[in-house]
Amino acid sequence: MPAGLRTVILLSFVLAVGFLLIILSCALWQNWLPLLVALIFVLAPLPNALFSHCGSDELSSYESSAPVDLGRFITALFVVTGFALPIVLAHSHVIDAKACVMSITGGGLVYATILAYSAAFSQEESDYD
């Protein structure tokens, strides 16, 4: 079995476990608000992916530009919101504390899977193209 296929199978299994934890955190306590965590963690890498290609001027002496930093900042806001939302909901007794833990664990698995997939299958630009 090729290494790329093993990676895809492992990442799909971890992603399925992450979504399972998020859905169980909603279904076991009949409160579907933790499902917002899945949406937040799925949307989290998008600003970084969109803004990473902005301002890639080869003549620039700086390593990053303002649009790239803005994309990283918005991504960080999404990630912090994804971890903080279940904590705030549990603190205000809207969801159960166990649902909070399951939601945070599942959301972390979903986001880690997205990061691992993008790192494993990223196309590096070569100087010979």
N, CA, C and O atoms as a GROMACS GRO file, in nm:
protein
  516
    1MET      N    1   0.085  -0.117   0.000
    1MET     CA    2   0.000   0.000   0.000
    1MET      C    3   0.090   0.124   0.000
    1MET      O    4   0.181   0.134   0.082
    2PRO      N    5   0.067   0.219  -0.090
    2PRO     CA    6   0.150   0.340  -0.094
    2PRO      C    7   0.133   0.425   0.032
    2PRO      O    8   0.031   0.420   0.101
    3ALA      N    9   0.237   0.502   0.059
    3ALA     CA   10   0.236   0.584   0.182
    3ALA      C   11   0.126   0.691   0.177
    3ALA      O   12   0.066   0.723   0.279
    4GLY      N   13   0.100   0.746   0.058
    4GLY     CA   14  -0.005   0.847   0.046
    4GLY      C   15  -0.142   0.792   0.078
    4GLY      O   16  -0.225   0.861   0.137
    5LEU      N   17  -0.166   0.668   0.037
    5LEU     CA   18  -0.295   0.605   0.065
    5LEU      C   19  -0.312   0.576   0.214
    5LEU      O   20  -0.421   0.592   0.268
    6ARG      N   21  -0.204   0.534   0.278
    6ARG     CA   22  -0.209   0.512   0.424
    6ARG      C   23  -0.239   0.642   0.498
    6ARG      O   24  -0.316   0.644   0.594
    7THR      N   25  -0.178   0.748   0.451
    7THR     CA   26  -0.200   0.879   0.514
    7THR      C   27  -0.345   0.922   0.500
    7THR      O   28  -0.404   0.972   0.596
    8VAL      N   29  -0.401   0.904   0.383
    8VAL     CA   30  -0.541   0.943   0.361
    8VAL      C   31  -0.634   0.859   0.447
    8VAL      O   32  -0.730   0.911   0.504
    9ILE      N   33  -0.607   0.729   0.457
    9ILE     CA   34  -0.692   0.641   0.538
    9ILE      C   35  -0.683   0.680   0.685
    9ILE      O   36  -0.785   0.687   0.753
   10LEU      N   37  -0.563   0.706   0.735
   10LEU     CA   38  -0.546   0.745   0.875
   10LEU      C   39  -0.614   0.879   0.903
   10LEU      O   40  -0.683   0.894   1.004
   11LEU      N   41  -0.596   0.976   0.814
   11LEU     CA   42  -0.657   1.107   0.835
   11LEU      C   43  -0.809   1.100   0.827
   11LEU      O   44  -0.878   1.170   0.901
   12SER      N   45  -0.862   1.016   0.740
   12SER     CA   46  -1.008   1.004   0.732
   12SER      C   47  -1.064   0.938   0.858
   12SER      O   48  -1.172   0.973   0.904
   13PHE      N   49  -0.989   0.842   0.915
   13PHE     CA   50  -1.033   0.779   1.039
   13PHE      C   51  -1.033   0.881   1.154
   13PHE      O   52  -1.129   0.887   1.231
   14VAL      N   53  -0.928   0.960   1.165
   14VAL     CA   54  -0.921   1.060   1.272
   14VAL      C   55  -1.029   1.166   1.254
   14VAL      O   56  -1.088   1.211   1.352
   15LEU      N   57  -1.054   1.206   1.129
   15LEU     CA   58  -1.160   1.303   1.103
   15LEU      C   59  -1.297   1.248   1.141
   15LEU      O   60  -1.380   1.319   1.198
   16ALA      N   61  -1.320   1.120   1.110
   16ALA     CA   62  -1.448   1.057   1.145
   16ALA      C   63  -1.465   1.049   1.297
   16ALA      O   64  -1.574   1.071   1.348
   17VAL      N   65  -1.357   1.018   1.369
   17VAL     CA   66  -1.364   1.014   1.516
   17VAL      C   67  -1.393   1.153   1.571
   17VAL      O   68  -1.470   1.167   1.666
   18GLY      N   69  -1.331   1.255   1.513
   18GLY     CA   70  -1.356   1.392   1.558
   18GLY      C   71  -1.500   1.433   1.538
   18GLY      O   72  -1.562   1.489   1.628
   19PHE      N   73  -1.554   1.407   1.419
   19PHE     CA   74  -1.695   1.440   1.395
   19PHE      C   75  -1.788   1.356   1.482
   19PHE      O   76  -1.892   1.404   1.526
   20LEU      N   77  -1.751   1.230   1.507
   20LEU     CA   78  -1.832   1.145   1.594
   20LEU      C   79  -1.839   1.203   1.735
   20LEU      O   80  -1.946   1.205   1.796
   21LEU      N   81  -1.725   1.249   1.786
   21LEU     CA   82  -1.726   1.308   1.921
   21LEU      C   83  -1.812   1.435   1.925
   21LEU      O   84  -1.884   1.458   2.023
   22ILE      N   85  -1.804   1.516   1.821
   22ILE     CA   86  -1.884   1.638   1.820
   22ILE      C   87  -2.033   1.604   1.813
   22ILE      O   88  -2.113   1.663   1.885
   23ILE      N   89  -2.069   1.510   1.726
   23ILE     CA   90  -2.210   1.474   1.713
   23ILE      C   91  -2.261   1.406   1.840
   23ILE      O   92  -2.375   1.430   1.881
   24LEU      N   93  -2.178   1.322   1.902
   24LEU     CA   94  -2.220   1.260   2.028
   24LEU      C   95  -2.235   1.362   2.140
   24LEU      O   96  -2.323   1.349   2.226
   25SER      N   97  -2.150   1.465   2.140
   25SER     CA   98  -2.163   1.568   2.243
   25SER      C   99  -2.295   1.643   2.227
   25SER      O  100  -2.347   1.698   2.324
   26CYS      N  101  -2.348   1.644   2.107
   26CYS     CA  102  -2.479   1.707   2.086
   26CYS      C  103  -2.593   1.610   2.116
   26CYS      O  104  -2.689   1.645   2.185
   27ALA      N  105  -2.582   1.488   2.064
   27ALA     CA  106  -2.694   1.394   2.071
   27ALA      C  107  -2.717   1.337   2.210
   27ALA      O  108  -2.832   1.314   2.249
   28LEU      N  109  -2.611   1.314   2.285
   28LEU     CA  110  -2.629   1.253   2.417
   28LEU      C  111  -2.700   1.343   2.516
   28LEU      O  112  -2.766   1.294   2.608
   29TRP      N  113  -2.686   1.474   2.500
   29TRP     CA  114  -2.749   1.567   2.593
   29TRP      C  115  -2.858   1.650   2.527
   29TRP      O  116  -2.901   1.751   2.584
   30GLN      N  117  -2.904   1.610   2.409
   30GLN     CA  118  -3.013   1.675   2.336
   30GLN      C  119  -2.998   1.827   2.324
   30GLN      O  120  -3.094   1.901   2.339
   31ASN      N  121  -2.876   1.871   2.298
   31ASN     CA  122  -2.848   2.012   2.278
   31ASN      C  123  -2.752   2.022   2.160
   31ASN      O  124  -2.640   1.970   2.165
   32TRP      N  125  -2.794   2.088   2.054
   32TRP     CA  126  -2.718   2.086   1.930
   32TRP      C  127  -2.627   2.207   1.913
   32TRP      O  128  -2.573   2.227   1.804
   33LEU      N  129  -2.609   2.287   2.015
   33LEU     CA  130  -2.519   2.402   2.005
   33LEU      C  131  -2.372   2.364   1.988
   33LEU      O  132  -2.300   2.436   1.919
   34PRO      N  133  -2.322   2.255   2.046
   34PRO     CA  134  -2.182   2.221   2.021
   34PRO      C  135  -2.150   2.187   1.875
   34PRO      O  136  -2.033   2.179   1.837
   35LEU      N  137  -2.253   2.168   1.795
   35LEU     CA  138  -2.229   2.143   1.653
   35LEU      C  139  -2.168   2.264   1.583
   35LEU      O  140  -2.107   2.250   1.477
   36LEU      N  141  -2.183   2.381   1.643
   36LEU     CA  142  -2.119   2.501   1.588
   36LEU      C  143  -1.966   2.489   1.590
   36LEU      O  144  -1.898   2.552   1.509
   37VAL      N  145  -1.914   2.410   1.682
   37VAL     CA  146  -1.770   2.391   1.691
   37VAL      C  147  -1.717   2.324   1.565
   37VAL      O  148  -1.610   2.361   1.516
   38ALA      N  149  -1.790   2.228   1.511
   38ALA     CA  150  -1.747   2.162   1.388
   38ALA      C  151  -1.741   2.262   1.274
   38ALA      O  152  -1.647   2.262   1.195
   39LEU      N  153  -1.842   2.348   1.265
   39LEU     CA  154  -1.843   2.449   1.160
   39LEU      C  155  -1.726   2.545   1.176
   39LEU      O  156  -1.663   2.582   1.077
   40ILE      N  157  -1.698   2.586   1.297
   40ILE     CA  158  -1.589   2.680   1.322
   40ILE      C  159  -1.455   2.618   1.284
   40ILE      O  160  -1.372   2.684   1.221
   41PHE      N  161  -1.431   2.492   1.323
   41PHE     CA  162  -1.303   2.430   1.294
   41PHE      C  163  -1.288   2.394   1.147
   41PHE      O  164  -1.175   2.386   1.097
   42VAL      N  165  -1.398   2.373   1.077
   42VAL     CA  166  -1.388   2.348   0.933
   42VAL      C  167  -1.357   2.479   0.860
   42VAL      O  168  -1.284   2.478   0.761
   43LEU      N  169  -1.411   2.590   0.908
   43LEU     CA  170  -1.386   2.719   0.846
   43LEU      C  171  -1.253   2.781   0.887
   43LEU      O  172  -1.206   2.874   0.822
   44ALA      N  173  -1.191   2.732   0.993
   44ALA     CA  174  -1.070   2.794   1.047
   44ALA      C  175  -0.954   2.802   0.949
   44ALA      O  176  -0.889   2.907   0.944
   45PRO      N  177  -0.922   2.700   0.871
   45PRO     CA  178  -0.806   2.712   0.781
   45PRO      C  179  -0.831   2.796   0.656
   45PRO      O  180  -0.736   2.830   0.586
   46LEU      N  181  -0.955   2.832   0.628
   46LEU     CA  182  -0.983   2.904   0.504
   46LEU      C  183  -0.915   3.040   0.493
   46LEU      O  184  -0.856   3.068   0.388
   47PRO      N  185  -0.919   3.127   0.595
   47PRO     CA  186  -0.850   3.256   0.578
   47PRO      C  187  -0.700   3.240   0.556
   47PRO      O  188  -0.641   3.314   0.477
   48ASN      N  189  -0.639   3.146   0.623
   48ASN     CA  190  -0.496   3.123   0.605
   48ASN      C  191  -0.467   3.074   0.463
   48ASN      O  192  -0.369   3.116   0.402
   49ALA      N  193  -0.553   2.987   0.411
   49ALA     CA  194  -0.533   2.936   0.276
   49ALA      C  195  -0.559   3.045   0.171
   49ALA      O  196  -0.489   3.052   0.070
   50LEU      N  197  -0.658   3.129   0.195
   50LEU     CA  198  -0.689   3.234   0.098
   50LEU      C  199  -0.585   3.345   0.096
   50LEU      O  200  -0.546   3.392  -0.011
   51PHE      N  201  -0.540   3.387   0.213
   51PHE     CA  202  -0.448   3.498   0.221
   51PHE      C  203  -0.301   3.457   0.204
   51PHE      O  204  -0.214   3.544   0.194
   52SER      N  205  -0.272   3.330   0.202
   52SER     CA  206  -0.132   3.288   0.192
   52SER      C  207  -0.069   3.320   0.058
   52SER      O  208   0.054   3.330   0.048
   53HIS      N  209  -0.150   3.337  -0.044
   53HIS     CA  210  -0.097   3.367  -0.176
   53HIS      C  211  -0.093   3.517  -0.205
   53HIS      O  212  -0.044   3.558  -0.310
   54CYS      N  213  -0.143   3.598  -0.114
   54CYS     CA  214  -0.142   3.743  -0.134
   54CYS      C  215  -0.007   3.799  -0.092
   54CYS      O  216   0.050   3.759   0.009
   55GLY      N  217   0.042   3.890  -0.169
   55GLY     CA  218   0.165   3.960  -0.134
   55GLY      C  219   0.289   3.874  -0.140
   55GLY      O  220   0.384   3.898  -0.066
   56SER      N  221   0.290   3.776  -0.227
   56SER     CA  222   0.409   3.691  -0.238
   56SER      C  223   0.503   3.749  -0.344
   56SER      O  224   0.529   3.687  -0.447
   57ASP      N  225   0.553   3.867  -0.317
   57ASP     CA  226   0.645   3.935  -0.408
   57ASP      C  227   0.786   3.887  -0.378
   57ASP      O  228   0.831   3.891  -0.264
   58GLU      N  229   0.855   3.841  -0.480
   58GLU     CA  230   0.990   3.788  -0.459
   58GLU      C  231   1.092   3.897  -0.431
   58GLU      O  232   1.198   3.870  -0.375
   59LEU      N  233   1.060   4.021  -0.468
   59LEU     CA  234   1.154   4.130  -0.446
   59LEU      C  235   1.144   4.187  -0.305
   59LEU      O  236   1.227   4.269  -0.264
   60SER      N  237   1.044   4.145  -0.231
   60SER     CA  238   1.024   4.195  -0.096
   60SER      C  239   1.130   4.138  -0.002
   60SER      O  240   1.166   4.021  -0.011
   61SER      N  241   1.181   4.224   0.088
   61SER     CA  242   1.282   4.178   0.182
   61SER      C  243   1.220   4.119   0.309
   61SER      O  244   1.290   4.060   0.390
   62TYR      N  245   1.088   4.136   0.325
   62TYR     CA  246   1.021   4.084   0.444
   62TYR      C  247   0.973   3.942   0.419
   62TYR      O  248   0.945   3.904   0.305
   63GLU      N  249   0.965   3.864   0.525
   63GLU     CA  250   0.922   3.725   0.513
   63GLU      C  251   0.771   3.713   0.496
   63GLU      O  252   0.724   3.619   0.433
   64SER      N  253   0.695   3.805   0.553
   64SER     CA  254   0.550   3.799   0.541
   64SER      C  255   0.497   3.938   0.509
   64SER      O  256   0.565   4.039   0.528
   65SER      N  257   0.376   3.941   0.460
   65SER     CA  258   0.314   4.068   0.425
   65SER      C  259   0.189   4.087   0.509
   65SER      O  260   0.149   3.999   0.585
   66ALA      N  261   0.127   4.203   0.494
   66ALA     CA  262   0.008   4.234   0.573
   66ALA      C  263  -0.108   4.139   0.543
   66ALA      O  264  -0.173   4.095   0.638
   67PRO      N  265  -0.139   4.105   0.416
   67PRO     CA  266  -0.250   4.011   0.394
   67PRO      C  267  -0.223   3.872   0.453
   67PRO      O  268  -0.315   3.808   0.503
   68VAL      N  269  -0.100   3.826   0.448
   68VAL     CA  270  -0.066   3.696   0.506
   68VAL      C  271  -0.085   3.700   0.658
   68VAL      O  272  -0.140   3.607   0.717
   69ASP      N  273  -0.041   3.807   0.720
   69ASP     CA  274  -0.059   3.822   0.864
   69ASP      C  275  -0.207   3.834   0.902
   69ASP      O  276  -0.249   3.781   1.005
   70LEU      N  277  -0.285   3.902   0.818
   70LEU     CA  278  -0.429   3.912   0.843
   70LEU      C  279  -0.495   3.775   0.835
   70LEU      O  280  -0.580   3.743   0.917
   71GLY      N  281  -0.457   3.694   0.738
   71GLY     CA  282  -0.510   3.559   0.726
   71GLY      C  283  -0.476   3.474   0.846
   71GLY      O  284  -0.560   3.398   0.895
   72ARG      N  285  -0.353   3.485   0.894
   72ARG     CA  286  -0.313   3.410   1.014
   72ARG      C  287  -0.390   3.457   1.137
   72ARG      O  288  -0.427   3.377   1.222
   73PHE      N  289  -0.414   3.589   1.145
   73PHE     CA  290  -0.487   3.644   1.259
   73PHE      C  291  -0.632   3.594   1.260
   73PHE      O  292  -0.683   3.555   1.364
   74ILE      N  293  -0.698   3.596   1.144
   74ILE     CA  294  -0.837   3.551   1.135
   74ILE      C  295  -0.845   3.401   1.164
   74ILE      O  296  -0.938   3.356   1.230
   75THR      N  297  -0.747   3.324   1.116
   75THR     CA  298  -0.743   3.181   1.146
   75THR      C  299  -0.728   3.159   1.296
   75THR      O  300  -0.794   3.072   1.353
   76ALA      N  301  -0.642   3.236   1.359
   76ALA     CA  302  -0.623   3.223   1.504
   76ALA      C  303  -0.751   3.260   1.579
   76ALA      O  304  -0.783   3.198   1.681
   77LEU      N  305  -0.825   3.359   1.529
   77LEU     CA  306  -0.953   3.394   1.592
   77LEU      C  307  -1.051   3.277   1.583
   77LEU      O  308  -1.121   3.246   1.680
   78PHE      N  309  -1.057   3.213   1.467
   78PHE     CA  310  -1.146   3.097   1.452
   78PHE      C  311  -1.106   2.985   1.548
   78PHE      O  312  -1.193   2.924   1.612
   79VAL      N  313  -0.977   2.957   1.557
   79VAL     CA  314  -0.932   2.846   1.643
   79VAL      C  315  -0.961   2.876   1.790
   79VAL      O  316  -1.008   2.788   1.862
   80VAL      N  317  -0.933   2.996   1.834
   80VAL     CA  318  -0.962   3.033   1.973
   80VAL      C  319  -1.112   3.029   2.000
   80VAL      O  320  -1.155   2.985   2.106
   81THR      N  321  -1.191   3.074   1.903
   81THR     CA  322  -1.337   3.068   1.919
   81THR      C  323  -1.385   2.924   1.926
   81THR      O  324  -1.476   2.892   2.004
   82GLY      N  325  -1.325   2.836   1.847
   82GLY     CA  326  -1.364   2.695   1.849
   82GLY      C  327  -1.337   2.629   1.982
   82GLY      O  328  -1.414   2.542   2.025
   83PHE      N  329  -1.229   2.668   2.049
   83PHE     CA  330  -1.201   2.611   2.180
   83PHE      C  331  -1.278   2.684   2.291
   83PHE      O  332  -1.315   2.621   2.391
   84ALA      N  333  -1.302   2.813   2.275
   84ALA     CA  334  -1.365   2.891   2.382
   84ALA      C  335  -1.516   2.879   2.385
   84ALA      O  336  -1.577   2.889   2.492
   85LEU      N  337  -1.578   2.858   2.270
   85LEU     CA  338  -1.725   2.853   2.266
   85LEU      C  339  -1.783   2.742   2.354
   85LEU      O  340  -1.877   2.769   2.429
   86PRO      N  341  -1.733   2.618   2.347
   86PRO     CA  342  -1.789   2.517   2.438
   86PRO      C  343  -1.764   2.548   2.585
   86PRO      O  344  -1.846   2.515   2.670
   87ILE      N  345  -1.650   2.610   2.615
   87ILE     CA  346  -1.621   2.646   2.753
   87ILE      C  347  -1.720   2.751   2.804
   87ILE      O  348  -1.768   2.742   2.917
   88VAL      N  349  -1.749   2.851   2.720
   88VAL     CA  350  -1.844   2.954   2.759
   88VAL      C  351  -1.985   2.895   2.773
   88VAL      O  352  -2.058   2.930   2.866
   89LEU      N  353  -2.022   2.806   2.681
   89LEU     CA  354  -2.154   2.744   2.690
   89LEU      C  355  -2.166   2.655   2.813
   89LEU      O  356  -2.271   2.650   2.876
   90ALA      N  357  -2.058   2.585   2.848
   90ALA     CA  358  -2.062   2.502   2.968
   90ALA      C  359  -2.063   2.588   3.094
   90ALA      O  360  -2.129   2.553   3.193
   91HIS      N  361  -1.991   2.698   3.092
   91HIS     CA  362  -1.988   2.786   3.209
   91HIS      C  363  -2.124   2.850   3.235
   91HIS      O  364  -2.162   2.872   3.350
   92SER      N  365  -2.196   2.879   3.128
   92SER     CA  366  -2.330   2.939   3.145
   92SER      C  367  -2.439   2.833   3.158
   92SER      O  368  -2.557   2.866   3.156
   93HIS      N  369  -2.400   2.706   3.173
   93HIS     CA  370  -2.490   2.593   3.192
   93HIS      C  371  -2.588   2.573   3.077
   93HIS      O  372  -2.700   2.526   3.096
   94VAL      N  373  -2.545   2.609   2.956
   94VAL     CA  374  -2.626   2.583   2.838
   94VAL      C  375  -2.602   2.440   2.791
   94VAL      O  376  -2.694   2.372   2.745
   95ILE      N  377  -2.477   2.394   2.801
   95ILE     CA  378  -2.444   2.255   2.770
   95ILE      C  379  -2.379   2.191   2.892
   95ILE      O  380  -2.333   2.261   2.983
   96ASP      N  381  -2.374   2.060   2.893
   96ASP     CA  382  -2.313   1.986   3.004
   96ASP      C  383  -2.160   1.994   2.993
   96ASP      O  384  -2.107   2.013   2.884
   97ALA      N  385  -2.092   1.979   3.103
   97ALA     CA  386  -1.945   1.985   3.104
   97ALA      C  387  -1.884   1.870   3.024
   97ALA      O  388  -1.780   1.887   2.960
   98LYS      N  389  -1.948   1.752   3.028
   98LYS     CA  390  -1.898   1.640   2.949
   98LYS      C  391  -1.913   1.666   2.800
   98LYS      O  392  -1.828   1.626   2.721
   99ALA      N  393  -2.021   1.732   2.763
   99ALA     CA  394  -2.040   1.770   2.623
   99ALA      C  395  -1.934   1.871   2.580
   99ALA      O  396  -1.890   1.871   2.466
  100CYS      N  397  -1.895   1.957   2.672
  100CYS     CA  398  -1.790   2.054   2.645
  100CYS      C  399  -1.658   1.985   2.615
  100CYS      O  400  -1.589   2.019   2.518
  101VAL      N  401  -1.623   1.888   2.697
  101VAL     CA  402  -1.497   1.815   2.678
  101VAL      C  403  -1.499   1.737   2.548
  101VAL      O  404  -1.401   1.737   2.473
  102MET      N  405  -1.612   1.670   2.520
  102MET     CA  406  -1.622   1.593   2.396
  102MET      C  407  -1.616   1.684   2.274
  102MET      O  408  -1.555   1.650   2.173
  103SER      N  409  -1.679   1.800   2.283
  103SER     CA  410  -1.681   1.894   2.172
  103SER      C  411  -1.543   1.952   2.146
  103SER      O  412  -1.502   1.966   2.031
  104ILE      N  413  -1.471   1.986   2.252
  104ILE     CA  414  -1.336   2.040   2.235
  104ILE      C  415  -1.242   1.934   2.179
  104ILE      O  416  -1.161   1.964   2.092
  105THR      N  417  -1.252   1.812   2.229
  105THR     CA  418  -1.167   1.704   2.179
  105THR      C  419  -1.197   1.674   2.032
  105THR      O  420  -1.105   1.660   1.952
  106GLY      N  421  -1.324   1.665   1.998
  106GLY     CA  422  -1.361   1.640   1.859
  106GLY      C  423  -1.320   1.754   1.768
  106GLY      O  424  -1.272   1.730   1.657
  107GLY      N  425  -1.339   1.877   1.812
  107GLY     CA  426  -1.298   1.992   1.731
  107GLY      C  427  -1.148   1.998   1.711
  107GLY      O  428  -1.100   2.031   1.603
  108GLY      N  429  -1.074   1.964   1.817
  108GLY     CA  430  -0.928   1.960   1.803
  108GLY      C  431  -0.883   1.854   1.705
  108GLY      O  432  -0.789   1.875   1.628
  109LEU      N  433  -0.951   1.739   1.706
  109LEU     CA  434  -0.918   1.632   1.610
  109LEU      C  435  -0.950   1.674   1.467
  109LEU      O  436  -0.873   1.645   1.376
  110VAL      N  437  -1.063   1.742   1.448
  110VAL     CA  438  -1.100   1.789   1.314
  110VAL      C  439  -0.998   1.889   1.263
  110VAL      O  440  -0.952   1.878   1.149
  111TYR      N  441  -0.962   1.987   1.346
  111TYR     CA  442  -0.866   2.089   1.303
  111TYR      C  443  -0.727   2.029   1.281
  111TYR      O  444  -0.658   2.065   1.186
  112ALA      N  445  -0.686   1.937   1.367
  112ALA     CA  446  -0.556   1.872   1.349
  112ALA      C  447  -0.553   1.789   1.222
  112ALA      O  448  -0.450   1.782   1.155
  113THR      N  449  -0.665   1.727   1.187
  113THR     CA  450  -0.671   1.650   1.063
  113THR      C  451  -0.658   1.741   0.942
  113THR      O  452  -0.588   1.707   0.846
  114ILE      N  453  -0.724   1.854   0.946
  114ILE     CA  454  -0.714   1.948   0.833
  114ILE      C  455  -0.572   2.000   0.820
  114ILE      O  456  -0.520   2.011   0.709
  115LEU      N  457  -0.508   2.031   0.932
  115LEU     CA  458  -0.368   2.077   0.927
  115LEU      C  459  -0.274   1.968   0.879
  115LEU      O  460  -0.184   1.994   0.799
  116ALA      N  461  -0.295   1.846   0.925
  116ALA     CA  462  -0.208   1.736   0.883
  116ALA      C  463  -0.225   1.706   0.735
  116ALA      O  464  -0.128   1.675   0.667
  117TYR      N  465  -0.348   1.714   0.685
  117TYR     CA  466  -0.370   1.689   0.542
  117TYR      C  467  -0.302   1.796   0.459
  117TYR      O  468  -0.238   1.764   0.359
  118SER      N  469  -0.317   1.921   0.499
  118SER     CA  470  -0.255   2.028   0.421
  118SER      C  471  -0.102   2.022   0.429
  118SER      O  472  -0.035   2.059   0.333
  119ALA      N  473  -0.048   1.977   0.540
  119ALA     CA  474   0.097   1.963   0.552
  119ALA      C  475   0.149   1.842   0.474
  119ALA      O  476   0.257   1.848   0.415
  120ALA      N  477   0.074   1.734   0.475
  120ALA     CA  478   0.120   1.612   0.408
  120ALA      C  479   0.113   1.623   0.257
  120ALA      O  480   0.195   1.565   0.186
  121PHE      N  481   0.016   1.696   0.207
  121PHE     CA  482  -0.003   1.701   0.063
  121PHE      C  483   0.018   1.840   0.006
  121PHE      O  484  -0.039   1.874  -0.098
  122SER      N  485   0.099   1.921   0.072
  122SER     CA  486   0.126   2.055   0.019
  122SER      C  487   0.226   2.045  -0.096
  122SER      O  488   0.319   1.964  -0.092
  123GLN      N  489   0.205   2.125  -0.197
  123GLN     CA  490   0.292   2.129  -0.314
  123GLN      C  491   0.392   2.242  -0.294
  123GLN      O  492   0.354   2.360  -0.296
  124GLU      N  493   0.516   2.208  -0.277
  124GLU     CA  494   0.620   2.308  -0.265
  124GLU      C  495   0.661   2.354  -0.405
  124GLU      O  496   0.681   2.272  -0.495
  125GLU      N  497   0.674   2.486  -0.422
  125GLU     CA  498   0.717   2.537  -0.550
  125GLU      C  499   0.868   2.518  -0.563
  125GLU      O  500   0.944   2.550  -0.472
  126SER      N  501   0.908   2.467  -0.676
  126SER     CA  502   1.050   2.450  -0.698
  126SER      C  503   1.102   2.564  -0.784
  126SER      O  504   1.025   2.633  -0.851
  127ASP      N  505   1.232   2.584  -0.782
  127ASP     CA  506   1.293   2.692  -0.860
  127ASP      C  507   1.303   2.656  -1.009
  127ASP      O  508   1.335   2.742  -1.091
  128TYR      N  509   1.278   2.532  -1.043
  128TYR     CA  510   1.295   2.486  -1.180
  128TYR      C  511   1.167   2.488  -1.262
  128TYR      O  512   1.169   2.449  -1.378
  129ASP      N  513   1.055   2.531  -1.205
  129ASP     CA  514   0.928   2.534  -1.279
  129ASP      C  515   0.920   2.655  -1.369
  129ASP      O  516   0.821   2.673  -1.439
   0.00000   0.00000   0.00000
